[in-house]
Amino acid sequence: MQEGFGSRAKEEEVVSRVGSRPPRCEHKCRGCAPCSPTQVPTVQFGPQYANYEPEGWKCQCGSVFYNP
């Protein structure tokens, strides 16, 4: 069976994606709405580099952040 061009292109798109995807924040903000994914700086342990600031995802509602 031969693969079509569309399935091959989709496979390459998935492989070339860099970084993480936002979490699904449904039911994560304890009833607060709207609950939306937001990138936030992460806590660094070990050596710190001036030009490297890792980020992670949290669910946010108003000014409060929740773990996804």
PyMOL Python script that loads the backbone (N, CA, C, O; Angstrom):
from pymol import cmd

cmd.read_pdbstr("""\
ATOM      1  N   MET A   1       0.840  -1.181   0.000  1.00  0.00           N
ATOM      2  CA  MET A   1       0.000   0.000   0.000  1.00  0.00           C
ATOM      3  C   MET A   1       0.883   1.242   0.000  1.00  0.00           C
ATOM      4  O   MET A   1       1.857   1.318   0.749  1.00  0.00           O
ATOM      5  N   GLN A   2       0.543   2.205  -0.834  1.00  0.00           N
ATOM      6  CA  GLN A   2       1.354   3.399  -0.993  1.00  0.00           C
ATOM      7  C   GLN A   2       0.743   4.554  -0.215  1.00  0.00           C
ATOM      8  O   GLN A   2      -0.468   4.767  -0.252  1.00  0.00           O
ATOM      9  N   GLU A   3       1.600   5.309   0.500  1.00  0.00           N
ATOM     10  CA  GLU A   3       1.112   6.456   1.261  1.00  0.00           C
ATOM     11  C   GLU A   3       0.871   7.635   0.333  1.00  0.00           C
ATOM     12  O   GLU A   3       1.610   7.834  -0.631  1.00  0.00           O
ATOM     13  N   GLY A   4      -0.149   8.406   0.619  1.00  0.00           N
ATOM     14  CA  GLY A   4      -0.433   9.597  -0.163  1.00  0.00           C
ATOM     15  C   GLY A   4       0.422  10.758   0.291  1.00  0.00           C
ATOM     16  O   GLY A   4       1.002  10.728   1.377  1.00  0.00           O
ATOM     17  N   PHE A   5       0.499  11.776  -0.536  1.00  0.00           N
ATOM     18  CA  PHE A   5       1.296  12.959  -0.224  1.00  0.00           C
ATOM     19  C   PHE A   5       0.796  13.647   1.036  1.00  0.00           C
ATOM     20  O   PHE A   5       1.605  14.120   1.834  1.00  0.00           O
ATOM     21  N   GLY A   6      -0.522  13.715   1.238  1.00  0.00           N
ATOM     22  CA  GLY A   6      -1.101  14.393   2.401  1.00  0.00           C
ATOM     23  C   GLY A   6      -0.680  13.778   3.714  1.00  0.00           C
ATOM     24  O   GLY A   6      -0.371  14.499   4.663  1.00  0.00           O
ATOM     25  N   SER A   7      -0.661  12.452   3.790  1.00  0.00           N
ATOM     26  CA  SER A   7      -0.276  11.804   5.047  1.00  0.00           C
ATOM     27  C   SER A   7       1.207  11.997   5.324  1.00  0.00           C
ATOM     28  O   SER A   7       1.603  12.126   6.483  1.00  0.00           O
ATOM     29  N   ARG A   8       2.021  12.018   4.301  1.00  0.00           N
ATOM     30  CA  ARG A   8       3.470  12.231   4.454  1.00  0.00           C
ATOM     31  C   ARG A   8       3.746  13.655   4.941  1.00  0.00           C
ATOM     32  O   ARG A   8       4.577  13.854   5.827  1.00  0.00           O
ATOM     33  N   ALA A   9       3.060  14.640   4.374  1.00  0.00           N
ATOM     34  CA  ALA A   9       3.237  16.030   4.782  1.00  0.00           C
ATOM     35  C   ALA A   9       2.813  16.222   6.236  1.00  0.00           C
ATOM     36  O   ALA A   9       3.467  16.950   6.983  1.00  0.00           O
ATOM     37  N   LYS A  10       1.727  15.577   6.636  1.00  0.00           N
ATOM     38  CA  LYS A  10       1.252  15.687   8.012  1.00  0.00           C
ATOM     39  C   LYS A  10       2.265  15.069   8.975  1.00  0.00           C
ATOM     40  O   LYS A  10       2.510  15.616  10.050  1.00  0.00           O
ATOM     41  N   GLU A  11       2.852  13.939   8.598  1.00  0.00           N
ATOM     42  CA  GLU A  11       3.863  13.279   9.428  1.00  0.00           C
ATOM     43  C   GLU A  11       5.077  14.180   9.605  1.00  0.00           C
ATOM     44  O   GLU A  11       5.608  14.276  10.712  1.00  0.00           O
ATOM     45  N   GLU A  12       5.530  14.841   8.547  1.00  0.00           N
ATOM     46  CA  GLU A  12       6.679  15.736   8.627  1.00  0.00           C
ATOM     47  C   GLU A  12       6.376  16.944   9.495  1.00  0.00           C
ATOM     48  O   GLU A  12       7.252  17.429  10.211  1.00  0.00           O
ATOM     49  N   GLU A  13       5.129  17.439   9.441  1.00  0.00           N
ATOM     50  CA  GLU A  13       4.735  18.577  10.265  1.00  0.00           C
ATOM     51  C   GLU A  13       4.831  18.221  11.739  1.00  0.00           C
ATOM     52  O   GLU A  13       5.310  19.032  12.532  1.00  0.00           O
ATOM     53  N   VAL A  14       4.391  17.037  12.125  1.00  0.00           N
ATOM     54  CA  VAL A  14       4.440  16.597  13.515  1.00  0.00           C
ATOM     55  C   VAL A  14       5.875  16.453  13.975  1.00  0.00           C
ATOM     56  O   VAL A  14       6.202  16.840  15.097  1.00  0.00           O
ATOM     57  N   VAL A  15       6.737  15.908  13.139  1.00  0.00           N
ATOM     58  CA  VAL A  15       8.143  15.699  13.487  1.00  0.00           C
ATOM     59  C   VAL A  15       8.870  17.026  13.625  1.00  0.00           C
ATOM     60  O   VAL A  15       9.749  17.145  14.479  1.00  0.00           O
ATOM     61  N   SER A  16       8.536  18.032  12.814  1.00  0.00           N
ATOM     62  CA  SER A  16       9.265  19.291  12.821  1.00  0.00           C
ATOM     63  C   SER A  16       8.800  20.258  13.904  1.00  0.00           C
ATOM     64  O   SER A  16       9.404  21.318  14.070  1.00  0.00           O
ATOM     65  N   ARG A  17       7.748  19.927  14.644  1.00  0.00           N
ATOM     66  CA  ARG A  17       7.234  20.811  15.689  1.00  0.00           C
ATOM     67  C   ARG A  17       8.226  20.876  16.844  1.00  0.00           C
ATOM     68  O   ARG A  17       8.699  19.841  17.315  1.00  0.00           O
ATOM     69  N   VAL A  18       8.544  22.083  17.304  1.00  0.00           N
ATOM     70  CA  VAL A  18       9.501  22.277  18.389  1.00  0.00           C
ATOM     71  C   VAL A  18       8.769  22.851  19.589  1.00  0.00           C
ATOM     72  O   VAL A  18       7.882  23.691  19.434  1.00  0.00           O
ATOM     73  N   GLY A  19       9.136  22.402  20.795  1.00  0.00           N
ATOM     74  CA  GLY A  19       8.550  22.939  22.012  1.00  0.00           C
ATOM     75  C   GLY A  19       7.324  22.170  22.453  1.00  0.00           C
ATOM     76  O   GLY A  19       6.925  21.181  21.837  1.00  0.00           O
ATOM     77  N   SER A  20       6.742  22.647  23.527  1.00  0.00           N
ATOM     78  CA  SER A  20       5.578  21.965  24.073  1.00  0.00           C
ATOM     79  C   SER A  20       4.298  22.656  23.627  1.00  0.00           C
ATOM     80  O   SER A  20       4.310  23.816  23.217  1.00  0.00           O
ATOM     81  N   ARG A  21       3.210  21.932  23.714  1.00  0.00           N
ATOM     82  CA  ARG A  21       1.906  22.477  23.372  1.00  0.00           C
ATOM     83  C   ARG A  21       1.210  22.962  24.634  1.00  0.00           C
ATOM     84  O   ARG A  21       1.486  22.456  25.722  1.00  0.00           O
ATOM     85  N   PRO A  22       0.312  23.935  24.508  1.00  0.00           N
ATOM     86  CA  PRO A  22      -0.419  24.394  25.691  1.00  0.00           C
ATOM     87  C   PRO A  22      -1.303  23.289  26.255  1.00  0.00           C
ATOM     88  O   PRO A  22      -1.827  22.472  25.498  1.00  0.00           O
ATOM     89  N   PRO A  23      -1.474  23.251  27.568  1.00  0.00           N
ATOM     90  CA  PRO A  23      -2.325  22.221  28.176  1.00  0.00           C
ATOM     91  C   PRO A  23      -3.796  22.519  27.941  1.00  0.00           C
ATOM     92  O   PRO A  23      -4.174  23.650  27.634  1.00  0.00           O
ATOM     93  N   ARG A  24      -4.613  21.496  28.089  1.00  0.00           N
ATOM     94  CA  ARG A  24      -6.065  21.695  28.077  1.00  0.00           C
ATOM     95  C   ARG A  24      -6.443  22.087  29.497  1.00  0.00           C
ATOM     96  O   ARG A  24      -6.267  21.300  30.427  1.00  0.00           O
ATOM     97  N   CYS A  25      -6.946  23.263  29.666  1.00  0.00           N
ATOM     98  CA  CYS A  25      -7.223  23.791  31.002  1.00  0.00           C
ATOM     99  C   CYS A  25      -8.659  23.588  31.461  1.00  0.00           C
ATOM    100  O   CYS A  25      -9.103  24.234  32.411  1.00  0.00           O
ATOM    101  N   GLU A  26      -9.388  22.700  30.799  1.00  0.00           N
ATOM    102  CA  GLU A  26     -10.757  22.433  31.211  1.00  0.00           C
ATOM    103  C   GLU A  26     -10.775  21.860  32.624  1.00  0.00           C
ATOM    104  O   GLU A  26     -10.052  20.910  32.923  1.00  0.00           O
ATOM    105  N   HIS A  27     -11.589  22.430  33.477  1.00  0.00           N
ATOM    106  CA  HIS A  27     -11.779  21.962  34.860  1.00  0.00           C
ATOM    107  C   HIS A  27     -10.512  22.053  35.720  1.00  0.00           C
ATOM    108  O   HIS A  27     -10.399  21.327  36.707  1.00  0.00           O
ATOM    109  N   LYS A  28      -9.567  22.916  35.377  1.00  0.00           N
ATOM    110  CA  LYS A  28      -8.333  23.048  36.161  1.00  0.00           C
ATOM    111  C   LYS A  28      -8.339  24.263  37.076  1.00  0.00           C
ATOM    112  O   LYS A  28      -7.547  24.321  38.017  1.00  0.00           O
ATOM    113  N   CYS A  29      -9.212  25.236  36.824  1.00  0.00           N
ATOM    114  CA  CYS A  29      -9.213  26.486  37.592  1.00  0.00           C
ATOM    115  C   CYS A  29     -10.259  26.500  38.706  1.00  0.00           C
ATOM    116  O   CYS A  29     -10.646  27.570  39.175  1.00  0.00           O
ATOM    117  N   ARG A  30     -10.709  25.345  39.123  1.00  0.00           N
ATOM    118  CA  ARG A  30     -11.630  25.211  40.248  1.00  0.00           C
ATOM    119  C   ARG A  30     -12.875  26.074  40.113  1.00  0.00           C
ATOM    120  O   ARG A  30     -13.252  26.787  41.043  1.00  0.00           O
ATOM    121  N   GLY A  31     -13.506  26.003  38.951  1.00  0.00           N
ATOM    122  CA  GLY A  31     -14.751  26.720  38.733  1.00  0.00           C
ATOM    123  C   GLY A  31     -14.600  28.148  38.249  1.00  0.00           C
ATOM    124  O   GLY A  31     -15.593  28.766  37.866  1.00  0.00           O
ATOM    125  N   CYS A  32     -13.405  28.689  38.251  1.00  0.00           N
ATOM    126  CA  CYS A  32     -13.174  30.043  37.770  1.00  0.00           C
ATOM    127  C   CYS A  32     -13.187  30.024  36.236  1.00  0.00           C
ATOM    128  O   CYS A  32     -12.732  29.057  35.627  1.00  0.00           O
ATOM    129  N   ALA A  33     -13.700  31.074  35.618  1.00  0.00           N
ATOM    130  CA  ALA A  33     -13.740  31.129  34.157  1.00  0.00           C
ATOM    131  C   ALA A  33     -13.442  32.549  33.694  1.00  0.00           C
ATOM    132  O   ALA A  33     -13.837  33.490  34.383  1.00  0.00           O
ATOM    133  N   PRO A  34     -12.789  32.751  32.600  1.00  0.00           N
ATOM    134  CA  PRO A  34     -12.257  31.721  31.713  1.00  0.00           C
ATOM    135  C   PRO A  34     -10.919  31.208  32.217  1.00  0.00           C
ATOM    136  O   PRO A  34     -10.122  31.972  32.762  1.00  0.00           O
ATOM    137  N   CYS A  35     -10.672  29.928  32.039  1.00  0.00           N
ATOM    138  CA  CYS A  35      -9.426  29.276  32.431  1.00  0.00           C
ATOM    139  C   CYS A  35      -8.631  29.060  31.146  1.00  0.00           C
ATOM    140  O   CYS A  35      -9.056  28.297  30.279  1.00  0.00           O
ATOM    141  N   SER A  36      -7.495  29.716  31.016  1.00  0.00           N
ATOM    142  CA  SER A  36      -6.746  29.644  29.761  1.00  0.00           C
ATOM    143  C   SER A  36      -5.278  29.300  30.001  1.00  0.00           C
ATOM    144  O   SER A  36      -4.717  29.667  31.033  1.00  0.00           O
ATOM    145  N   PRO A  37      -4.646  28.590  29.046  1.00  0.00           N
ATOM    146  CA  PRO A  37      -3.234  28.248  29.162  1.00  0.00           C
ATOM    147  C   PRO A  37      -2.362  29.494  28.995  1.00  0.00           C
ATOM    148  O   PRO A  37      -2.623  30.338  28.137  1.00  0.00           O
ATOM    149  N   THR A  38      -1.323  29.595  29.829  1.00  0.00           N
ATOM    150  CA  THR A  38      -0.415  30.738  29.803  1.00  0.00           C
ATOM    151  C   THR A  38       1.007  30.247  30.027  1.00  0.00           C
ATOM    152  O   THR A  38       1.240  29.377  30.866  1.00  0.00           O
ATOM    153  N   GLN A  39       1.963  30.802  29.280  1.00  0.00           N
ATOM    154  CA  GLN A  39       3.366  30.451  29.501  1.00  0.00           C
ATOM    155  C   GLN A  39       3.919  31.301  30.632  1.00  0.00           C
ATOM    156  O   GLN A  39       3.696  32.511  30.680  1.00  0.00           O
ATOM    157  N   VAL A  40       4.647  30.655  31.548  1.00  0.00           N
ATOM    158  CA  VAL A  40       5.247  31.343  32.687  1.00  0.00           C
ATOM    159  C   VAL A  40       6.698  30.899  32.832  1.00  0.00           C
ATOM    160  O   VAL A  40       7.038  29.780  32.448  1.00  0.00           O
ATOM    161  N   PRO A  41       7.564  31.759  33.383  1.00  0.00           N
ATOM    162  CA  PRO A  41       8.953  31.354  33.619  1.00  0.00           C
ATOM    163  C   PRO A  41       9.017  30.225  34.636  1.00  0.00           C
ATOM    164  O   PRO A  41       8.234  30.202  35.586  1.00  0.00           O
ATOM    165  N   THR A  42       9.934  29.294  34.449  1.00  0.00           N
ATOM    166  CA  THR A  42      10.099  28.195  35.386  1.00  0.00           C
ATOM    167  C   THR A  42      11.223  28.510  36.363  1.00  0.00           C
ATOM    168  O   THR A  42      12.075  29.357  36.094  1.00  0.00           O
ATOM    169  N   VAL A  43      11.218  27.826  37.489  1.00  0.00           N
ATOM    170  CA  VAL A  43      12.263  27.986  38.486  1.00  0.00           C
ATOM    171  C   VAL A  43      13.482  27.205  38.012  1.00  0.00           C
ATOM    172  O   VAL A  43      13.378  26.037  37.639  1.00  0.00           O
ATOM    173  N   GLN A  44      14.641  27.867  38.031  1.00  0.00           N
ATOM    174  CA  GLN A  44      15.868  27.209  37.576  1.00  0.00           C
ATOM    175  C   GLN A  44      16.688  26.722  38.760  1.00  0.00           C
ATOM    176  O   GLN A  44      16.860  27.421  39.758  1.00  0.00           O
ATOM    177  N   PHE A  45      17.189  25.501  38.616  1.00  0.00           N
ATOM    178  CA  PHE A  45      18.123  24.947  39.588  1.00  0.00           C
ATOM    179  C   PHE A  45      19.424  24.690  38.848  1.00  0.00           C
ATOM    180  O   PHE A  45      19.411  24.326  37.672  1.00  0.00           O
ATOM    181  N   GLY A  46      20.533  24.875  39.522  1.00  0.00           N
ATOM    182  CA  GLY A  46      21.822  24.642  38.879  1.00  0.00           C
ATOM    183  C   GLY A  46      22.347  25.902  38.219  1.00  0.00           C
ATOM    184  O   GLY A  46      21.933  27.010  38.561  1.00  0.00           O
ATOM    185  N   PRO A  47      23.273  25.730  37.258  1.00  0.00           N
ATOM    186  CA  PRO A  47      23.877  26.908  36.613  1.00  0.00           C
ATOM    187  C   PRO A  47      22.842  27.721  35.841  1.00  0.00           C
ATOM    188  O   PRO A  47      21.951  27.161  35.203  1.00  0.00           O
ATOM    189  N   GLN A  48      22.966  29.023  35.903  1.00  0.00           N
ATOM    190  CA  GLN A  48      22.046  29.903  35.188  1.00  0.00           C
ATOM    191  C   GLN A  48      22.796  30.605  34.066  1.00  0.00           C
ATOM    192  O   GLN A  48      23.934  31.038  34.245  1.00  0.00           O
ATOM    193  N   TYR A  49      22.166  30.712  32.934  1.00  0.00           N
ATOM    194  CA  TYR A  49      22.767  31.346  31.778  1.00  0.00           C
ATOM    195  C   TYR A  49      21.991  32.621  31.473  1.00  0.00           C
ATOM    196  O   TYR A  49      20.761  32.627  31.521  1.00  0.00           O
ATOM    197  N   ALA A  50      22.703  33.698  31.160  1.00  0.00           N
ATOM    198  CA  ALA A  50      22.091  35.006  30.975  1.00  0.00           C
ATOM    199  C   ALA A  50      21.070  35.037  29.835  1.00  0.00           C
ATOM    200  O   ALA A  50      20.080  35.764  29.917  1.00  0.00           O
ATOM    201  N   ASN A  51      21.297  34.261  28.781  1.00  0.00           N
ATOM    202  CA  ASN A  51      20.408  34.342  27.626  1.00  0.00           C
ATOM    203  C   ASN A  51      19.439  33.166  27.527  1.00  0.00           C
ATOM    204  O   ASN A  51      18.839  32.959  26.471  1.00  0.00           O
ATOM    205  N   TYR A  52      19.274  32.405  28.582  1.00  0.00           N
ATOM    206  CA  TYR A  52      18.377  31.253  28.563  1.00  0.00           C
ATOM    207  C   TYR A  52      17.362  31.366  29.679  1.00  0.00           C
ATOM    208  O   TYR A  52      17.716  31.310  30.857  1.00  0.00           O
ATOM    209  N   GLU A  53      16.103  31.526  29.317  1.00  0.00           N
ATOM    210  CA  GLU A  53      15.029  31.637  30.302  1.00  0.00           C
ATOM    211  C   GLU A  53      13.946  30.623  29.955  1.00  0.00           C
ATOM    212  O   GLU A  53      13.063  30.918  29.151  1.00  0.00           O
ATOM    213  N   PRO A  54      14.000  29.418  30.554  1.00  0.00           N
ATOM    214  CA  PRO A  54      12.994  28.406  30.229  1.00  0.00           C
ATOM    215  C   PRO A  54      11.602  28.814  30.701  1.00  0.00           C
ATOM    216  O   PRO A  54      11.445  29.500  31.711  1.00  0.00           O
ATOM    217  N   GLU A  55      10.602  28.376  29.947  1.00  0.00           N
ATOM    218  CA  GLU A  55       9.220  28.661  30.303  1.00  0.00           C
ATOM    219  C   GLU A  55       8.422  27.373  30.354  1.00  0.00           C
ATOM    220  O   GLU A  55       8.762  26.394  29.689  1.00  0.00           O
ATOM    221  N   GLY A  56       7.369  27.375  31.140  1.00  0.00           N
ATOM    222  CA  GLY A  56       6.477  26.239  31.245  1.00  0.00           C
ATOM    223  C   GLY A  56       5.045  26.717  31.114  1.00  0.00           C
ATOM    224  O   GLY A  56       4.791  27.911  30.955  1.00  0.00           O
ATOM    225  N   TRP A  57       4.108  25.776  31.181  1.00  0.00           N
ATOM    226  CA  TRP A  57       2.693  26.104  31.028  1.00  0.00           C
ATOM    227  C   TRP A  57       1.955  26.017  32.352  1.00  0.00           C
ATOM    228  O   TRP A  57       2.200  25.110  33.147  1.00  0.00           O
ATOM    229  N   LYS A  58       1.058  26.951  32.586  1.00  0.00           N
ATOM    230  CA  LYS A  58       0.130  26.947  33.719  1.00  0.00           C
ATOM    231  C   LYS A  58      -1.242  27.325  33.180  1.00  0.00           C
ATOM    232  O   LYS A  58      -1.359  27.916  32.106  1.00  0.00           O
ATOM    233  N   CYS A  59      -2.276  26.979  33.936  1.00  0.00           N
ATOM    234  CA  CYS A  59      -3.618  27.425  33.606  1.00  0.00           C
ATOM    235  C   CYS A  59      -3.890  28.675  34.438  1.00  0.00           C
ATOM    236  O   CYS A  59      -3.612  28.695  35.638  1.00  0.00           O
ATOM    237  N   GLN A  60      -4.429  29.714  33.811  1.00  0.00           N
ATOM    238  CA  GLN A  60      -4.633  30.991  34.491  1.00  0.00           C
ATOM    239  C   GLN A  60      -6.092  31.413  34.440  1.00  0.00           C
ATOM    240  O   GLN A  60      -6.758  31.313  33.409  1.00  0.00           O
ATOM    241  N   CYS A  61      -6.566  31.887  35.586  1.00  0.00           N
ATOM    242  CA  CYS A  61      -7.896  32.484  35.672  1.00  0.00           C
ATOM    243  C   CYS A  61      -7.745  33.754  36.493  1.00  0.00           C
ATOM    244  O   CYS A  61      -7.434  33.689  37.682  1.00  0.00           O
ATOM    245  N   GLY A  62      -7.960  34.901  35.878  1.00  0.00           N
ATOM    246  CA  GLY A  62      -7.717  36.170  36.566  1.00  0.00           C
ATOM    247  C   GLY A  62      -6.233  36.310  36.861  1.00  0.00           C
ATOM    248  O   GLY A  62      -5.408  36.196  35.955  1.00  0.00           O
ATOM    249  N   SER A  63      -5.888  36.553  38.108  1.00  0.00           N
ATOM    250  CA  SER A  63      -4.480  36.678  38.489  1.00  0.00           C
ATOM    251  C   SER A  63      -3.946  35.430  39.184  1.00  0.00           C
ATOM    252  O   SER A  63      -2.843  35.453  39.729  1.00  0.00           O
ATOM    253  N   VAL A  64      -4.722  34.328  39.173  1.00  0.00           N
ATOM    254  CA  VAL A  64      -4.332  33.102  39.871  1.00  0.00           C
ATOM    255  C   VAL A  64      -3.919  32.044  38.842  1.00  0.00           C
ATOM    256  O   VAL A  64      -4.566  31.883  37.807  1.00  0.00           O
ATOM    257  N   PHE A  65      -2.819  31.318  39.148  1.00  0.00           N
ATOM    258  CA  PHE A  65      -2.301  30.260  38.289  1.00  0.00           C
ATOM    259  C   PHE A  65      -2.548  28.890  38.921  1.00  0.00           C
ATOM    260  O   PHE A  65      -2.438  28.728  40.136  1.00  0.00           O
ATOM    261  N   TYR A  66      -2.879  27.914  38.089  1.00  0.00           N
ATOM    262  CA  TYR A  66      -3.128  26.546  38.525  1.00  0.00           C
ATOM    263  C   TYR A  66      -2.274  25.584  37.713  1.00  0.00           C
ATOM    264  O   TYR A  66      -1.964  25.860  36.554  1.00  0.00           O
ATOM    265  N   ASN A  67      -1.893  24.465  38.303  1.00  0.00           N
ATOM    266  CA  ASN A  67      -1.152  23.444  37.571  1.00  0.00           C
ATOM    267  C   ASN A  67      -2.082  22.734  36.591  1.00  0.00           C
ATOM    268  O   ASN A  67      -3.223  22.416  36.928  1.00  0.00           O
ATOM    269  N   PRO A  68      -1.589  22.485  35.371  1.00  0.00           N
ATOM    270  CA  PRO A  68      -2.423  21.803  34.385  1.00  0.00           C
ATOM    271  C   PRO A  68      -2.655  20.348  34.719  1.00  0.00           C
ATOM    272  O   PRO A  68      -3.341  19.646  33.976  1.00  0.00           O
TER     273      PRO A  68
END
""", "prot")
cmd.dss("prot")
cmd.show_as("cartoon", "prot")
cmd.util.cbc("prot")
cmd.orient("prot")
